[in-house]
Amino acid sequence: MVTITTVDTLQEAAASSGQGSSLLGGGTLLMRGVNYGDQDVSRIVRLRQPTPLAGISSEGERIRLGAFATMATIMKSGDTAFLHPVARAVGGPAIRNMATVGGNIFAPHPYGDFAVALLVLDARLRMSDGSEMDLDRLLPVRDTETRLVESVSALRPAGDDFRFLKVTRVKPRGASVLSIAAWLPRRAGRVSGARVAFGAMAPTPVRVPEVEAALEGVNLDQNGIERALQSVANNLNPPDDSLASGWYRKAVAPVHLGRLLLGQGTR
């Protein structure tokens, strides 16, 4: 039997966390699991007033997203225009009205497309105890002990430095066969400081350091990106699931990465 605990603050929610407890945000995945008899959830913790944790604010070259900010909220904000294609890729309108930034970070494979984008945008998490943590430190373990995510700070890219692509079998917004995000800042036309991440290619979203290194100093044309495309498979060990085999994901990853880097069909 699942019990529900209502608290006033995120700090109280963190204190109530523990084995079998889950914080309710939008509930798109949590409640589906509960409805289908997920035995790992015995208690749901909810905030009486989550709205204060759902805001979006500018911080110079960065943007801060509250953990309870929904995909629909992101799509309505002019400050997050660069994230509109990512938020739009998360389910249909009903899901986007519920799905939150914080929930997406902890979404299991093959979900978590928004976390893929945050990973390349140098996302930093502010926790319920006031501490901060880089997203790439959290994702491999997804264990915050007795802390909860309060908000996420991400870089605000310029021009077309940021690109995102989602590949799905169910149109328009099914679960991912794979997703790719890339941050491609350039100096004098050449890539400098690339960050590239894949979703649905590992248990959690992952960056691909070998691909990033291969893009350093190149022009974004077919010749310039060739070494990066050849190195994709060295970094990825995708799982099999009902959507696609790991073999298939690995085979098509260079094709879709090439399209993203060349600006073909990004969305």
Secondary structure, DSSP 8 states (H G I E B T S, - for coil): --EEEEESSHHHHHHT--TTEEE-SS-TTHHHHHHTT-TT--EEEEES--GGGS-EEEETTEEEEETT-BHHHHHH-GGGGGGHHHHHTSSSHHHHTT-BHHHHHT--TT--HHHHHHHHTT-EEEETTS-EEEHHHHTTT---TT--EEEEEEE---TTSEEEEEEESSTTT--EEEEEEEE--EETTEE-S-EEEEESSSSS-EE-HHHHHHHTT--SSHHHHHHHHHHHHHH------SS--HHHHHHHHHHHHHHHHTTSS--
